[in-house]
């Protein structure tokens, strides 16, 4: 029996408590000796106390509770940290953990800019500690099945074109506890980067590396949010359109309207030379098992039915690798992969570099809009285009 991984959770807000902690609980039910949650940290210590109480219910000792991550690191006794903090804190907290030799998983997006993300990757290389990107969508049954149907079964033929459109009648409470997301300097951006981080990773998973991008990014509605005693303007985009060209030859359009509209509309269509995959739901979190794959030969297949075929085609070892313990919850799978990468001394499925490549698609959309021209994603990674990100880097000293 191996020694349990000593895990810290840094940031105990909604995504941590509603998703990550729930995922860790599912893993504890299956392999209780894989890890122990030994420390929890949040500036609002009552939230950390609540997570510590939940950990006790797993049958382990109560984690130490901190309001300061630096004190947590000074006290030591931690092998790994799961960081679920506001975006602008990912870099400084992540680097501090990595430099202390602590393996790190960071919620998307890994860094608030390309340069911030690069600094995290460099810290990981210096220390030898793992840097993983927390990304749950590609791990879920829908995207896994779509990847298998497209690339293993060839059910679309040659992938060619996709169309993703969403008009969402969204009204946001300006007093919500995560209103930091409204501030571009704290969040890095709006839906292109935030929920869009999921779709950027899914696109890379399905179609490979993105080569070039053209984007239009705008704010068409007025909005404010509460910041301390002030009410300040919402700095995020509420509307964007991107044209994306992939090295594999796939091209696609991605359009989102994220503001009050008179009528809503959602569609996701993936086309190949021999078929099409239709998922008319949320473009950020699919494809879902309710999607339909139609072929030119007239056959029609629900992705849920193909999922059963996918499972049947797997070897026992492969199924345990993709859906360990039979888990299908994306958050449980992402944290499980992080823990297993530490235990097995292997890279995580989505490391810092993979997180950077997905983030670069979103940043390329912003930079293409700022430059009003098509930009190559690699040029954004290399820093040739940084007009959108530059003020954010200057704010945090990452330039």
N, C-alpha and C positions, 0 to 999 in steps of 0.2 A: 504494500500500500504506500503510495506516495504521500508526502506531506501536503496538506491542503494549501492552496494558494492564499496568501493573506491579502485580501482585497480592501481597498478604500473606495468609497463613493464620494466624490467631491461635487457638490451641487445637488440639492434635494428638492428641487422644484417639480413642476408637473410631469415633465418627460421622464425624470428620474423615478419619481414615486409611482406614477401610473403605469409606466412601461418597463423601465430597466429593473426596478426592484421586483416587479411581478415576474419578469423573465428569470431573474436569479432564483426566485422562489420555486419556479417550475424545475429548474436544474437541480436545486437542493432535493426535491422529491425523488429525482432519478439517480443522482450521484452525490450524496451528501458530503463525501470526503474530497470532492474536487476543489472546493474553496471554502473559506470562512470570511464573512464580512467583518473585518476587524476595526474599521474606522469609518465614520460618516462625518461629513463636513458641510456646513452651510452658514452663511452670514446670519440667517434667521435660524438660530439654534433649535427652536421648537420644531422646525421641519426635520432637522437631523435627528432629534429625539424620537420623533414619530417613526422614522425609518429604523432606528435602533430597536424600537419596540417590535417592529415587524420581524426583524432578524432573530430576535429571541424566540419567536413563534416557530422558527425553523428548527429549533432544538440546539442552537449554538449559544456560546457566550455572548453577552450584550456588547456590541461594538462601542469603542470609545467615541465620544461626541466632541466635535470641534466647531468653533466659529471662525477659525483661521487655518487655512491650508498650510501656511508656513510652519505653524506649530506642529501640525500633523507630521510634516516631513522631518522636523527636528526630532520628534519623539521616535521616529523610525518604526520598525516592525511591520513594514508594508512592502509587498512584492509588486503590486499592481494597483492602478487607479483608473476608475471610470469617471471621466470628466463630463458633467452635464451642466455646464455654466453658460451664461450669455456669451454670444459669439466672440466679443472683443476680449474676453478673459481666456479663451482657449490657448492662445499663444503663451502668455506669461506663466499661467499655471501649468500648462503642458510641459514647457521647457524646464521649469523648476523640478517637476517630477522626474522627467527624463534624466536631468543632470544628477539627480539623487539616485539614479539606477533603477527607478521604478518604471515598470512597463505601463503603457498608457493607451487607453481607448478614449477617443474624443468624439462627442456628438458632432454631426454635420452642421455647418461646413467646418472642416478641420481648422482653418485659420480664416480671419476676417478678410484677408487679401492673399494674393499669390505669394508675396514676399513673406507674410506672416506664416503661411503654410510651409514655405521653403525652410524657414528658420526652425520650425518644429522637426522637419525631416532631417535637417543637419544635426540637431541636438540628439535625435535618435541614433544617427550613424556614429556620433562621437561616443555616446554612452554604451551602445550595443543593446539598449533596451528597445522593446517592441513599441512601435507607434501604429495603432489601428484606427481606422475610421469607422464610426458607428453608422452603419447603413443597413436598414432592415428590409427594404422593399425587394431587392433582387433575390433575397433568400426565401421569400414566400412562395407557396405552391404555384400561384399564377405566373409570375415571371420565370420561375424555374421550368415550368411546363412549356411556356412559350418558347424559351430558348431551346429546349429539347425538340419541340415540334418543328421549329425553323431550321435548326442547325444539324440535328441528328436525323430527323425524319424527312427533312426537305419539303415540308408540306406547303410552304409558300413558293417553292422554286427558288429563283434568285431574288433575294430581298432588294427592293428598288426604291420605294417612296413611302413616306408616312405623313399623315396629317393629324395634328393634335390641336383642338380648339376648345376653349372654355370661356363662357361668359357667366360669371358668378355674381348673383345679387347678394353681395356680402356687406354686412354692416358690422363694424368693429366697435366694441366698447372702449372708449379712450382711457378709461380708468382701470383696464385690466392689468393684472400683476406683471405681465410680460410686455408692458408698453415700451420697454427698451428696444423692442424690435422695430418701432416706428422711427427710430433715430438711425440714419444710415451709418454714422460713425460707430455706433454700438453693434449694429446687426450686420453691416456690410452691404445691405441692400434689401429689396423687397422680395416678391414671389419668384423672380428669376433665380435668386440665390437661396432663398429660404426653403419653401416647399420644393422649389425647382431643383434643389440639390438631389432630391430623390430621382427626378426624371432624368437629370444629367447622368447619374450613375446607371440608370436603367438603359438609357440610350447606348452608353458605352458597352454595357453587358450584352445587348442585343446586336449592335451594329459595329462595334469596334471603335477605334479612335476617331474623333472628329477632326477634320482637316481645317475647315474655314467656316466663318459665320458672318452673316449680316443681321443687324438688329435695329429695331426701333423701340425705344423705351421711353414711356411718357407717364406723366401724372395728369389725369383729366378731371379729377374730382377734388374738392377741397376736403381737408381733414386735419384734425388736431389731436394731440394727446397730452396727458398730464405728465409733467416732469418736475418733481418737487412741488413748488408752489406756483409753477407756471403752466400755461397751456401753450404748447408750441406746435408749429406745423408738422404734419406727417411728411417725412422726407422720402418715403418709398414710392416706387412706381406702382401704378394700379393697372397699367395696360402695357403689353409688350407683344411684339411679333418678331420671330427669328426665323431665318432661313439657314439651315444647317447642312453642310456637305461633309460626308464621312469618307475616309480613305477607302472603305470597302465599296464605294460607289453609290451607297444609299444617300438620298437627299430627303429632307423633311422640312415642314413648316410647323411652328409651335407658336400659337397665339393664345394669350390669356387676357381677359378683361376681369378685373377683380375689384369691382365697385358696384354701387346700386345701378341696376339696369332694368328696363321694362320687361325683358324676357330673357330667360336663361337658356344656355345651350352648351352641351358637352358632347364631344365625339373624339374617339381615338381610332384611327384606321392605319393599319400596316399593310402595304401592298407588296407582292412579289410577282414574279413572272407566271406563277401557277395558282396563286390564291391570295386571300386577304383575311386579316384578323381584325375583327370589329369589337371594340370595347368602349361602349358609349358612356362610360362613367367618368370618375375622377382621373384626369390625366397624370396627376402627380404620383399616384399610388397603385398603378396597374402594371401589366395586364392582370385582370381578375379572372377567377375561374368561371364567371358568368359570361365571359367573352365568347364570341362565335368565330370559328375559322371556316371559311367557305373556299372551295376549290373550283377551278374552271371545269372540272369534270362533273360538276353538279353536286358533289358530296358536301355535307355540312356537319361540323363537329363542334360540340361545346368543349371549351377548354377544360371544364370539370371532368368530362369523360376522358379526355386525353391525359389528364392528370393520373387517372387510374392506370392507363396504359404505360405512362411514364414510370410509375412506381413498380409496375410488374416487370418492366424492362431492366430495372436496376438490380445489380448484385447486392448481396447483404452488406458488403463493405461500403459500396457506394451510397446506399440508402442511409447507412449510419453516418457517413461523412456529410451528406447534404441535409438530412433531417435526423440528427442525433437524438436518441431516446424517443423517436417518433414525434418530436416537436415540430410544429408548423407555424408557431407564432414568430414573426420576424424579429421582434426584440429579443426573445429568448434565444433565437438562433444567432443573432449578432454577438450577444454577450458570451454565449457558449463557444463560438469560434474564437473569441478573444482569449478565454480561459484555456481552451485546448491548444491554442498556439503557444501559450506560455508553458503548459505542461509538456507538450510534445516537441518543444524547441523548434518550431517551424514558423514561417511567416503567416500572418492572418490572411484571410481571403482578400480583404480590402485594407491594404496598409496605407501609410501616409501618402505614398506616391500615387496609388490608385485614387485616393481622395483628392489629391491635387489635380489629377487629370480630369476628374469629373467637375471639380470646382472651376477649372480653367474654361470649360464650355460656358458656364454662367458668366464668368468674368469677360469672356470674349464677346458675349452679347452686349454687355455694358460698354465695353471698349469700342465695339463696332458702331454702336449708337453714338458714342461721344465723338468718334472720328468721322462718322457719316460715310463709312466705306466698309467693304468686306475686309475682315482681318483673319489671318491665320492663327489658329489656336496656339501653335508653338511660339509665334511671335508675342503673344500675350504672356505665355509662360516665361519667355526670355526677357520680358520687360520692355520690348519695343513699343508696345501700346500700354499705357498705364494712366491715361488722363482721368479716368473714373476713379481708379484706386488710389492715385497719388495723394489726395487730401486725407484719405483714411490712414495711409501709411505715415504721413506727416503727423497726424494726430497722435499716433501711438508709437512713433519713433522707430518704425520698421523700414523706413526708406533708406 
